[in-house]
Amino acid sequence: MNPGFRRLSAYPFERLAELKKGLVPPAGLPHIALSIGEPKHEPPAFVIDTLRANLADLGSYPATRGLPELRSAAAAWAKRRFGLPAVDGESQVLPVTGTREALFAFVQAVVDSRSSSETPLVLMPNPCYQIYEGAALLAGAEPYFLNTTAGNAYLPDLESVPADVWRRCQLLFLCSPANPVGAVMDQAYLARALELAQEHDFIVASDECYADLFDDESSPPPSLLAAAAAMGNSAYRRCMTFHSLSKRSSLPGLRSGVVIGDATLIAPFLLYRTYHGCAMPIPTQRASITAWNDDEHVRANRALYRRKFDRVLPVLRAVIDVDRPAGGFYLWLNVGGDDAAFTAGLFAAQNITVVPGSFLARETAAGNPGAGYVRISLVAPEEECVQAAARIRDFILSRGN
Ligand SMILES: Cc1ncc(COP(=O)(O)O)c(C=O)c1O
């Protein structure tokens, strides 16, 4: 057995189910789930129609590289969304069946745990999407956590990383907008990450699956690719970015995303994927082309999230400080105490499920940076989100803090 298995942590939702076990919320209060980051907005009808219209293509094996039309639609999206000078759909883009599998598979493909006696390091934010950690462990690497806290504006502090850690680093994960903290990395930050990658010879894997969900319509979050291009690195050397239709187009069940980046990384990743065997079904590809080609439904999607934040935040702010996130659809709420006890108490009193921040982060020498926080996912319908905010407010008032 791969020894990494022994070190995989329980998924946060398993721990959450354990925490809620035996608790009985009041009868009559409907349950509101603000726990899972699963978009619930209506998927765009034209995408579903395209999927239906192409079902006959299920009679053919799809190619791992995907249709050229899909790669060029994703390349065109990335160019207009991030203002990139060029993206080559032939050599710099690959379809993936959701970013989750791609984030995992990419680490297996690029980490080299055999040519040195030292265990390689994969650096990642803490808290982060748990797949980064599991991918590193199963690839024979050691995760190295960069705590994101209020003290560093929820951005991994790259300058605090010791030289010896950079020396062993093979891959740095970034996530912007970040799950769960909602922070966005500006272009200067991303450029610095790339400078360090050049200096210390590692790859930057930038999880940008929330890139199209942002608060300020006039200031969309930049991509690592834009930072590279601005530095004159138009080949995107050392860069791999991960994009998804799950959040952008509220299509989590379609399992459709793309990776875009360095052609010298895309080529071996394609080879890996042909063995791995996760080509995207052709009807899914056809539907995805229509989704990448349209920005109007994404603007409408953003407006829906914005309205939820507009209505939920004033209700919560009557009793507790909470920041409006620059991107994504999560609130990262400092509950000023035991986050697991808060989560259990909120469920028992108000029939609302959130996620304890400590379940989303790892213990480090400086503590667990998720402790004292809960993650609230504003995916439920607007009225439910507003009702949930009122019940969270009442719960906080009832605890007297
Ligand atoms: C930070 C982050 N990355 C990746 C994913 C995976 O998304 P998908 O596989 O649907 O593209 C998620 C899903 O919640 C996420 O929060």
The ligand as an ORCA input file, in Angstrom:
! r2SCAN-3c Opt
* xyz 0 1
  C     -10.558     25.713     -3.676
  C     -11.260     24.671     -4.477
  N     -10.597     24.083     -5.472
  C     -11.174     23.133     -6.241
  C     -12.475     22.741     -6.002
  C     -13.055     21.639     -6.869
  O     -13.991     22.100     -7.745
  P     -14.394     21.274     -9.074
  O     -13.720     19.934     -8.993
  O     -15.867     21.174     -9.016
  O     -13.867     22.077    -10.217
  C     -13.213     23.322     -4.972
  C     -14.602     22.890     -4.708
  O     -15.218     23.227     -3.741
  C     -12.583     24.327     -4.182
  O     -13.225     24.930     -3.197
*
